[in-house]
Amino acid sequence: MKCPGQDTQYWKPGSIFEAKCPGCGTMVEFFKDDPTRRCGKCGHRFVNPEMDFGCAAYCPFADQCVGNLPPEVVAQRKDLLKDRVAIEMKKYFKTDFKRIGHATRVARYAERIGKEMEGNMPVVLIAAYLHDIGIPESEKKYNSSAAKYQEIEGPPVARQILTRLKAPEELILEVCDIIGHHHHPGPEESLNFKVVYDADLIANLEDNMKERQLDRNKLQNIIDQSFLTPKGQEQARKVLLP
């Protein structure tokens, strides 16, 4: 079956349109499924300004569907993968809104820290969304969500999700490594691990504060001694010590 987005029988008025060439200003005709067009006057090739490349960014059949993807889209593939992973995480946890909320907050803090630390953001965000993905299996097998069981059960589940989403193998390996010891940093860790660890620590401390009041001095000591990055400490102070 042809993709409905590319099948002309589903097209509406406006599916064929004109766009101004950024090189010379000449109007160039586009069909809605043209990834790029070359200007007939100056020869400049540019990306379809109205095309939604969202599905093409992760679909393994994108090349067959829309032809060779523009370099801009190829560069965004790993970045757009994180949005698919967030959806899969929510589907996996089902109605466990506490876990979904925790993972979402960890991803939010990891994004803030990771951008300032110049981490590999696709790895950081995907690991943040999936860091606790082993909890359901841990509770099923061991009747416990203890860290050591999460770290055993998390990587196989994460690999299954990422393989289904056609993630690159090197990304899968790094994400699974982070998940496999995300509560237990070693003496030498990657920047991406440190970012996820710090983000998770902020969210865990935040959760603890909802259950019981933590002394401000004690909390300050934890921030000073337990975080692995300076930007993690900075974010912790903003969130926990406003």
DAGIMO-V454577 format. One record per residue. N is the residue number from 1. RES is the residue in three letters. PHI is phi as a letter, one per 40 degrees, with the letter a starting at -180 (* if undefined). PSI is psi in whole degrees, 0 to 359 (none if undefined). NEAR is the number of other C-alpha atoms within 8 Angstrom. Layout:
n,res,phi,psi,near
N,RES,PHI,PSI,NEAR
N,RES,PHI,PSI,NEAR
This chain:
n,res,phi,psi,near
1,MET,*,137,2
2,LYS,c,143,5
3,CYS,d,126,7
4,PRO,d,328,6
5,GLY,c,336,7
6,GLN,b,355,8
7,ASP,c,120,9
8,THR,c,338,5
9,GLN,c,342,4
10,TYR,c,0,7
11,TRP,c,152,8
12,LYS,b,171,5
13,PRO,d,134,5
14,GLY,h,353,5
15,SER,c,339,8
16,ILE,b,123,9
17,PHE,a,174,9
18,GLU,b,144,8
19,ALA,b,147,9
20,LYS,c,129,8
21,CYS,c,126,12
22,PRO,c,347,6
23,GLY,c,315,6
24,CYS,b,353,7
25,GLY,g,358,7
26,THR,c,142,8
27,MET,c,129,8
28,VAL,b,132,12
29,GLU,c,134,8
30,PHE,b,140,11
31,PHE,c,150,8
32,LYS,d,336,10
33,ASP,c,10,8
34,ASP,c,118,10
35,PRO,c,319,12
36,THR,a,162,9
37,ARG,a,151,11
38,ARG,b,133,9
39,CYS,c,128,11
40,GLY,c,341,6
41,LYS,c,307,6
42,CYS,b,350,7
43,GLY,g,1,7
44,HIS,c,130,8
45,ARG,c,132,8
46,PHE,b,160,9
47,VAL,c,143,8
48,ASN,d,115,11
49,PRO,c,348,5
50,GLU,b,6,5
51,MET,c,135,9
52,ASP,c,109,5
53,PHE,c,13,7
54,GLY,d,306,7
55,CYS,c,326,8
56,ALA,c,338,11
57,ALA,c,335,13
58,TYR,b,348,12
59,CYS,c,128,7
60,PRO,c,346,7
61,PHE,b,17,7
62,ALA,d,320,13
63,ASP,c,323,9
64,GLN,c,331,6
65,CYS,c,308,8
66,VAL,b,8,11
67,GLY,g,194,8
68,ASN,c,127,6
69,LEU,c,146,11
70,PRO,c,150,9
71,PRO,d,327,6
72,GLU,c,323,6
73,VAL,c,318,10
74,VAL,d,318,9
75,ALA,c,335,7
76,GLN,c,356,9
77,ARG,d,310,10
78,LYS,c,324,9
79,ASP,c,318,9
80,LEU,c,338,11
81,LEU,c,328,13
82,LYS,c,327,11
83,ASP,c,322,8
84,ARG,c,321,9
85,VAL,c,319,13
86,ALA,d,318,10
87,ILE,c,316,8
88,GLU,c,322,9
89,MET,c,314,12
90,LYS,c,321,9
91,LYS,c,322,7
92,TYR,c,319,7
93,PHE,c,348,12
94,LYS,f,248,7
95,THR,c,13,4
96,ASP,c,78,7
97,PHE,c,336,8
98,LYS,c,313,6
99,ARG,c,319,9
100,ILE,c,315,11
101,GLY,c,319,8
102,HIS,c,312,9
103,ALA,c,322,13
104,THR,c,320,9
105,ARG,c,320,9
106,VAL,c,317,15
107,ALA,c,322,13
108,ARG,c,314,8
109,TYR,c,322,11
110,ALA,c,324,15
111,GLU,c,316,11
112,ARG,c,313,9
113,ILE,c,314,13
114,GLY,c,321,14
115,LYS,c,320,9
116,GLU,c,331,8
117,MET,c,356,8
118,GLU,g,48,7
119,GLY,c,174,11
120,ASN,c,99,8
121,MET,c,321,11
122,PRO,d,315,10
123,VAL,c,313,11
124,VAL,d,311,17
125,LEU,c,322,12
126,ILE,c,318,13
127,ALA,c,323,13
128,ALA,c,315,14
129,TYR,c,326,14
130,LEU,b,5,13
131,HIS,c,328,12
132,ASP,b,19,11
133,ILE,c,345,13
134,GLY,c,356,15
135,ILE,c,312,12
136,PRO,d,317,9
137,GLU,c,324,8
138,SER,c,316,15
139,GLU,c,327,10
140,LYS,c,316,8
141,LYS,c,321,7
142,TYR,b,1,8
143,ASN,f,38,7
144,SER,a,146,9
145,SER,b,24,11
146,ALA,d,150,7
147,ALA,d,317,7
148,LYS,c,328,6
149,TYR,c,322,13
150,GLN,d,317,15
151,GLU,c,335,13
152,ILE,c,313,9
153,GLU,c,339,12
154,GLY,c,311,17
155,PRO,d,317,13
156,PRO,c,322,8
157,VAL,c,316,10
158,ALA,c,317,11
159,ARG,c,319,10
160,GLN,c,315,8
161,ILE,c,311,10
162,LEU,c,327,11
163,THR,c,318,9
164,ARG,c,328,7
165,LEU,c,7,9
166,LYS,g,36,8
167,ALA,c,150,11
168,PRO,c,146,6
169,GLU,c,321,6
170,GLU,c,327,6
171,LEU,c,317,9
172,ILE,d,315,12
173,LEU,c,315,8
174,GLU,c,318,9
175,VAL,c,315,12
176,CYS,c,325,14
177,ASP,c,316,9
178,ILE,c,312,11
179,ILE,c,324,14
180,GLY,c,350,11
181,HIS,a,36,9
182,HIS,c,346,12
183,HIS,c,352,6
184,HIS,b,81,5
185,PRO,c,142,9
186,GLY,c,181,5
187,PRO,c,331,4
188,GLU,b,114,5
189,GLU,b,155,8
190,SER,c,160,6
191,LEU,c,320,8
192,ASN,c,318,11
193,PHE,c,313,11
194,LYS,c,321,11
195,VAL,c,313,16
196,VAL,c,319,14
197,TYR,d,312,13
198,ASP,c,319,14
199,ALA,c,318,15
200,ASP,c,322,10
201,LEU,c,319,9
202,ILE,d,311,13
203,ALA,c,322,11
204,ASN,c,318,8
205,LEU,c,322,9
206,GLU,c,316,9
207,ASP,c,318,8
208,ASN,c,323,8
209,MET,c,336,9
210,LYS,c,332,7
211,GLU,c,326,6
212,ARG,a,150,6
213,GLN,c,128,6
214,LEU,b,135,7
215,ASP,d,135,6
216,ARG,c,319,7
217,ASN,c,320,6
218,LYS,c,318,8
219,LEU,c,320,9
220,GLN,c,321,8
221,ASN,c,320,8
222,ILE,c,315,9
223,ILE,c,320,11
224,ASP,c,328,8
225,GLN,b,336,6
226,SER,b,343,6
227,PHE,c,152,13
228,LEU,b,347,10
229,THR,b,150,9
230,PRO,c,325,7
231,LYS,c,333,9
232,GLY,c,316,13
233,GLN,c,315,13
234,GLU,c,316,8
235,GLN,c,323,11
236,ALA,c,318,11
237,ARG,c,321,10
238,LYS,c,320,8
239,VAL,c,318,8
240,LEU,c,337,9
241,LEU,b,60,7
242,PRO,c,none,5
